[in-house]
Amino acid sequence: MSDLVSLEIAGKRVFLRCDLNVPLKNGVITDDGRIRASLPTIKFLLEGGASIIIGAHLGRPKGEVKPELSLAPVAKRLGELLGKPVSFVSSVTGEEVAQSAKSLKSGEILLLENLRFSSSETSKVDEERIALAKELASYADLYVGDGFGAVHRKHASVYDLPLLLPHAAGYLVSAEVEVLKRLTQNPERPYGVILGGAKVSDKIGVISNLLDKVNVLAIGGGMVFTFFAAQGKEIGTSLVEVDSIPIVKELLKRAKDLGVDLRLPTDIVVAPAFSADAPATLVNADSIPKDQMGLDIGPASSADFAQAIGTCKTVFWNGPMGVFEFAPFAAGTKVVAKALTHVQGISVVGGGDSAAAVRSLGFADSDFGYISTGGGASLEYLEGKALPGLIALDL
């Protein structure tokens, strides 16, 4: 991929695709990590004399204009972080956007409204996406792709648009790819992967692709109960994906055949309901009551996972160990996060809920080797899939 220094940016209008998909609560940004991650590329372009048209998405409005998913709060926060005004236009395309883009002066920034308010952005019909890409391309001279969290999507602003303009990867995308290469190409060993989160189906491809590459694989979170079910254990009312049980059985056998140190929890924190107020009880993983659901890994399991992490020189973690949003069920995630801060090598937090978890639990980004901005994109890269946004930047 071409990098930023390969572009002649002075006096040019740059369409910058960012990932500004931040969590909002009542219109207030609760975690601005993704906005902060975009700052190095934005500052480089501004200092180089470019003007910037930023395109990004927020949530999944599915082609409808949904005020609660407007990027207006993001424009405000970005301006605060940069210490300069960021213009905002409440449209994706049209005359207002065209005029606003055309009038930009060197060093000025325009943020477009949520690109996914246009159904063409995510359309599976090539012609519809290309039509939107052509309109967006008409506003700019150059394209910089820096929205790593969206590079696994074949969307108009991610895949089609860079094919229409001279393009390069931004600092964030370049850094993410470099880190992921370290995880897939001759990683320093021992190499450990910690996976959690709710759905095992989201992680099956990653597990399958990494089984012959890792030394240690630890499984927690809601997805572990499908593993328990595959072993014939009672899981009570815990989350389970019945359709995934056969392939999980195959993965368990394959891990054993490969000699992978596969660790599953030995104790579980259960409750009668999915609630922060539900009474929590610690039970053995073999003794989950039929009327209870598992909501966190227990302290013995947390310590076991931390010990495994401590032996590794390379660690990738994606997915919380429990329902970290509820204080009684956050301990497992906190122990694992703490263990990652002591890794004598590189520790990578794989975006999404994992990144939100470590910040909400009081950790700083600098406590870890790297915090990815793209959970889904990171996972697909680690599955060995070709990512459309990276393909386009490579052409």
N, C-alpha and C positions, 0 to 999 in steps of 0.2 A: 504493500500500500504506500502511496505517496504521503509524505507528512506535510505539516503546515509550512515549513520553510521552503517547500518546492513551489509555493504559489506566490505570484506577484500581487500583493494585496493592497498596496498603497493606492488610494483613490477609488478602490473598487467596492461594489456592493456585494456582500457575501451572504448567501443563504446558509444559515447555521442550524442544522438539525440537532436539537438538544433533547435530553430526556429530563423533563421537568415534572414528571408524574409523581408529585408529592402528596402525602396524606393530608387531607383537610378535615377539620371538624368545625361545623358551624361557620364555614368560610374562613377559618383560621388555619394556617399551615402548622402542623404539629411536628414535622421533621423536614428541615430545609437541606438535608444532606445532598440531594441530587442537584439542587440549585448551586450549592457551594462547589460541587464537583465540576460544574460547567465553567467556573470562573477563570481558570488558567487559560483556556482557549479563547474566551471572550476578551480577556485582557490583552492577550497576544495580538488579536485582530485589531483591537482599538489602538494599541500602541503602534501598530504597523500602518495606521492611517486608513483603515477600512471603515465602512459603515456596515451595520449588521442587521439582517432581517432574520429573526429567530422563529423557527417553527417547532412546535412541540405538541404533545398530547397530554390529556389528563383523564384517567379512567377509561370507561368503555361506553360512551354515549351512543354508539351504533348508528352514527349518521344523523342523530337528532341534536338540536340545540338544547342543552340542559344547563340552565344558569348555575346550578350548584357545581358544575364541572368547568366553569369558566377559568381561564388562565389569568384573569385580572389580579387576583391576590399574588400570583407568582410575579407579575410585572412589578408590583409594588415592592415585594421582598427582594427581587433582583436589583432594583434601583437602590434599595437600602444597602445591600452588600457591596455594590459598586461605588456608592457615593455619588451617583449621577442619575438623572432621570431616564427612565425607560418608557418610551412611547408604547401605547397599547391600542390595537385596532380590533374592534369586536366582530371581525369577519375573517374568513380564511382566504377568500379571493374577492374580486370585484373592483369597481372603480376607486372606492375609498382606499383599499389596500394598495392598488397600483399607484395612486397619487402620493400616498404616505411613503411608499418605498422610493419613488422617484425623487421626492424632496429631501431624502436623507442626506445629511452632510457627513464628511469624514468624522469618525468618532461618535456618531449617533447610533442608537439602537431602537429597533422597532420589533415588538413581540406581537405575532399574529394570534388570533383566537385559536382555541383548541382545534387542531387539524382534524380530529376525528368527528367534529361537528359536520364535516363533509363526508358523505357515504362513499365518495370516490377514493378517499384516503386508504380505506381498508378493503376496497372492492376486490373480488376474486376475478373480475373481468378486466383483462389487461388494458383494453381501450379506455375504460373509465378512469383507471389509475393514471394512465399516460396523459389523458386530457388534463387532469388536475396537475400533474407534474409539469406539463408545458406551461400552464398558467403561472405556476410558482416560479418556474425558470425565467419567465419574462421579467420578473422583478429584480433579478440579480445577475451578476457577472460570473460568480464563482460559487461553488458548493463546498461546505465543510461538514462532514458527518461526525458528530460527537455524541449522539444519543445511543450509547451502548445498550441501554435497556430495551431498545426497539430493533436492534440489528437482526434479530431472528425472525422479523416480520417482513413479508414481501408487500410493503406498503408504498404508496406513491412517493412520500417524502423520504423514504428510507432506501428504496431500491430503484425506482424509475427516475427520480429527479437527478441523482448524481450522474446518471448516464447522459444527461442533457447538457451538463456544464463541466468545465474543468474542475476537478475535485481533489480533495485530500482528506485524510483522517485527522480529527482533532486530537488534542493531547489525551483526553479521557479514553477514547476508543483505542488509541495506540497503547496506552498504559494497560488497559484491560486485556488486550490481546497478548501483550508481553507477559503478563502475569499468568494467563491461561496456558500459554506455551510452556511456562515453567512447571505447570501442573501436569502437562501431557507429554512433554518431550524431555526424557531423562531427568525426572525430578530427583532431588536429593533425598536419600532414604535414611531411615524408614519413612514411608509415605502413608499418611493416615487420612481417611475421609470420614467425616461425621455427618450423618444425614438425619433430618427430622422433618417436621411439618406434618400436615394432615393426611395427604394423599400419597400412597405408595405408587399409584399409577403414574404420578408426575416424575418419579425418580427411578422407575424400572430401567429405562434406557441408560441412565447414568451408571447405575449399579452394574448393569450388564457389561457396559463398555470399560468400566474401571476395575472390574474384578481381577483381571490378569495384570493390572498395573499397580495396585495398592498392596501394602503390607498389613494394614489395619483398617477395618471397616466397622464403625459403630452405628447402630440404628436406634433412634429414639423418636419422640413425638407420636402423633396419632397413627402414623404409618406402621409403627411397630406391632400394632394389634393384628394386622394382616399376617405378619410374620408369626406371631403367636398362634393365630388360627391355623396357619399352615403346619405348625408343629402339633396341632391337636389340643392346644390349651384352651381352657375356659377364659373368655375375654369379657364376660358380662355384657353390659350395654355399650361397650367401647366402640369407637369408630372402626369399621372394617370394610374392605372392598373385596367382596366374595369372588368377583370375577378375576381378581388378581392372584388368588390363592395358588392356582396351579403353577403360574410362572414364578411365584415366590418360592415354592417348593424346589423348582429347578435351580433357582439362584442359590438357595441354601446348600444344595448338593454340590453345585459347581464351586462355591466358595470352599467347601470342605475338600474337594478334589484338588483345588489349586493351593491349598495350605494357607489360605487367607485367615488372619486372626479376626474372625467375625464376632463382634460383641453385641449382645442384646441385653436389655435391662433385666436385672434379677429381682428388683423391687419396684413397685409402682404406687404412686399416690392416686387414690381413687376417691370418688364422690358420687352421691346419688343423682346429681344433676349437673348440667353444664352451667355453673353459676359461680361467681366470685364469693358468694355467701354460703355455698354448699359445704357441709362439714367434710373436711379432708381426713382420709385414713390411709395409713401406710400398710401395704400388704405385700406378701411375696408374689412374684410374677406368676407362680404356679397356683396361686390361691385367690384370684380375682373373684369377688362375689358376683353372683348372677344378676343382682339388681344394682350394680355399681359400674361406673365408667372410669377408665384410666385417663387422668388429665396431666400427669407429669411422671418423669422417671424419679425413682426414689434416691435417697442419699448414698446408699451403697453403690448403686448404678452410676450415679454422678461421679463418685470418687473413682470408680473403675474406669469410666470414660476419660476422666482427667489424667489418670495414670497412663492410659494408652497414648493420649495426646502428648504427654511429657516425654515419651520415648521417641517421638517423631521429629524429623528435620523439616518435613513439608506436610502441612495440614490444610485441607479444604473443608469448610463447614457450611452446610446449607440446611436451614430449617430448624426452628426452635425445638427443644426437648419436651416442652409442654405448653400449656396455655399461659404464656408468660404475661399476658395482659391482666390476668387475675393473680394477685399477690400470693395466695396460698399455693399456686402451681407454677411459680416462676423460678424456683430454686435450681432445678436441673439445668435450665438454660443458663442461669447465672454462673454456675460452677463450670460448665463447659466453656463459656466465654472467658472466664478468668484463666482457665488452663491455656487457652489460646494465646493469652497475653505473655505467657512465659516460654513459648516455643523458641528454641534456639535454632532458628532457620526462618522459613517463611510461613506465616499463617494467613489464610485467605478466608474472609467472611463473604459468603456468596450471595450478597444482595437481598432484596425483598424483605421478608419478615425477619430474616436473621440480622440484617443491618438495623432495622427498626428496633429489634429486641435489644441489641447491645447498647444502643443509644438510650433507650428508655430505662435500661437497668443501670445507667450511670457511667458507662464506659465511653472513652473518647476514641475517635477514629484512629488517633495516633498510637493507641494501645495495641493495635494489630498491624501485621505486615501490610495488609491491603484489605479494604472493604469495597467489594464490587457494587456497582450501581444497578446491575442487571441480573436478577435471580434467574429468570427464565432463559435469558441469552447465555448466561454462564453455564447453566445446566445443558443446554443444547450443544454448546461448544464442547463440553466434556463428554457428551454422548457421541461426539465425532460427526455431528451434522454440519453441513455447509450452511452458513448463515447468509441470507440474501443481502443484508446491508453491508457485510464485509466483502461479499463477491463483487458488489457494485463499486465499492471503493478501490477494489483491486484491479478493475478494468481500465 
